Each structure stands twice: as C-alpha cells, then as structure tokens.
Amino acid sequence: MNHIITYYHFPLSPPSRAGLLFVRALGIKHNLKILNLSNGEQNSPEFLKINPFHTVPAIDDNGFYVYDSSIIMKYLSKQYAKDDSLFPNDPKKSTLVEERLYFSTNYMFQAFREYIIPVMFRNDQPSAEKAKEFDQSLRQLNDFLENEEWIAGKHMTIADFSIITIVSTAETIMFDLNKYANICAWYKKAKEAMASFGYEEVNQSGADQFGEVFKTKLKQFV
Ligand SMILES: N[C@@H](CCC(=O)N[C@@H](CS)C(=O)NCC(=O)O)C(=O)O
C-alpha cells in the first residue's frame, strides 16, 4: 500500500492500543490523531461521522471508515497483511479467534470497565465485587491458556493483541497476575514477540499512564 491511514487514538484506552500495536505489527503507514476523551473530543461532529458510537479506536483508510478494535484488526489483516497468520482464513481457526475476541470485548473488557469507570469518572471507591468479577475473567483466560501457546491456539493472532492490552493495564492497577501461571507464561512470551512492533512505546506507556491516573484517584481514600 502506498497511502497513509488515519488512526484515531487515545493512549489510555486498551482497545485503542491493541489496534495501534497491530497497525505497527503490519508496518502500515499511519497518521495518529489523538482524541482526548477526557475533553469529549470523541463527540465532535467530524469524528461522529467516522464513528457514530464515539469510541476509539477508529480508522480512516482513504475514505473508508472502520471502528471497533476487533473489526479494525480483522479488516487490516484481510486488506494488508502479507499472509493470514494473524487472522486465519480457515473457518475453524478464525472462529476460535472470533470466540476469543468475543471473550475479550464482551467479558474481560466489560468487567474491566465496570471496575474502573466508577473510580475514574465518579470518584467512587473501587468495588470489591467488581474486582472479583474481573478476576474471574483472568481465571477464565488462564483456563483458555491451559496446554495452549497463544490465546487462540498454536500461533499468535489478533486475539493476543486484544487481550494483552487489558491484562497489562490491569497489572498497573494491582491485579495479581502471579497466581495465574498460564497467563504469566503467555504474557512474557507475547511481550517478547511484540517488542519489535513498539510494545513498550505503544502499549506499556499507555497502560502505565492509565495506572497513574487510577492510583491518583485512589489517594482520596487513604
Ligand atoms: N468495543 C470497542 C470499545 C472501544 C471503547 O470502549 N473505547 C472507549 C475508550 S476505552 C471510548 O472511546 N470511550 C469514549 C466514549 O464512549 O465516548 C473497541 O474494541 O474498539
């Protein structure tokens, strides 16, 4: 490809970091447009034309707009990847990837949001019940990884990108990953595999920033 896509991003957002890391993995040329969600920049009329659901990430690929991190990664893989290794064409393999993405979005990230939103946006105390629900999603992830190399089988796929951004963000707000041996083994391997895509710059720095904001919110309760 010789054109440049526009990637609408907010570094604190796990799904936004997943898509950006994937853009970097494929070596796709891109302009980064940071939308500051704290200032409501996602609600501008211009951005609502790109994503009426006002969430990051979203992309503009030469006038073709795509939103939702999973859908963006699937689109970019089909359109620009050199092969189908990160999002397989095989129906059974791709269904497993889809199932893990479903888990990531509708279960893991949902539980994560329910835990962090009251603290981040309503200055509430963290809920032990919501923490437990998120921890259950970690337990489920650990079970998925039993006797498995990667989140969706024997190879790294877009599901690993989706889930690593949530796990790394949870780690910065003191969820204990050490009790989940399969997650720890996968996490170490995935970080190494993703290092050359700019893992530290794209994902870890955003996760750390998120952790700082969250911990600052908690200071009011000590
Ligand atoms: N399923 C979506 C979730 C995206 C999402 O929830 N993004 C949040 C930040 S983490 C957002 O942009 N929120 C702003 C808003 O809803 O106005 C995806 O994977 O892209």
The ligand as a MOL file (V3000), in Angstrom:
LIG
                    3D

  0  0  0     0  0            999 V3000
M  V30 BEGIN CTAB
M  V30 COUNTS 20 19 0 0 0
M  V30 BEGIN ATOM
M  V30 1 N -15.5080 -2.4520 21.5370 0
M  V30 2 C -14.8100 -1.2000 21.3370 0
M  V30 3 C -14.6640 -0.4830 22.6620 0
M  V30 4 C -13.9910 0.8650 22.4910 0
M  V30 5 C -14.1720 1.7380 23.7100 0
M  V30 6 O -14.9570 1.4380 24.6190 0
M  V30 7 N -13.4260 2.8590 23.7350 0
M  V30 8 C -13.5480 3.7930 24.8330 0
M  V30 9 C -12.1870 4.0370 25.4590 0
M  V30 10 S -11.5510 2.5990 26.2210 0
M  V30 11 C -14.0550 5.1270 24.2800 0
M  V30 12 O -13.6430 5.5510 23.2230 0
M  V30 13 N -14.9350 5.8180 25.0210 0
M  V30 14 C -15.4100 7.1110 24.6730 0
M  V30 15 C -16.9050 7.2160 24.5970 0
M  V30 16 O -17.6020 6.1900 24.7450 0
M  V30 17 O -17.3860 8.3330 24.3910 0
M  V30 18 C -13.4610 -1.4710 20.6930 0
M  V30 19 O -12.9150 -2.5640 20.8700 0
M  V30 20 O -12.9640 -0.5920 19.9710 0
M  V30 END ATOM
M  V30 BEGIN BOND
M  V30 1 1 1 2
M  V30 2 1 2 3
M  V30 3 1 2 18
M  V30 4 1 3 4
M  V30 5 1 4 5
M  V30 6 2 5 6
M  V30 7 1 5 7
M  V30 8 1 7 8
M  V30 9 1 8 9
M  V30 10 1 8 11
M  V30 11 1 9 10
M  V30 12 2 11 12
M  V30 13 1 11 13
M  V30 14 1 13 14
M  V30 15 1 14 15
M  V30 16 2 15 16
M  V30 17 1 15 17
M  V30 18 2 18 19
M  V30 19 1 18 20
M  V30 END BOND
M  V30 END CTAB
M  END
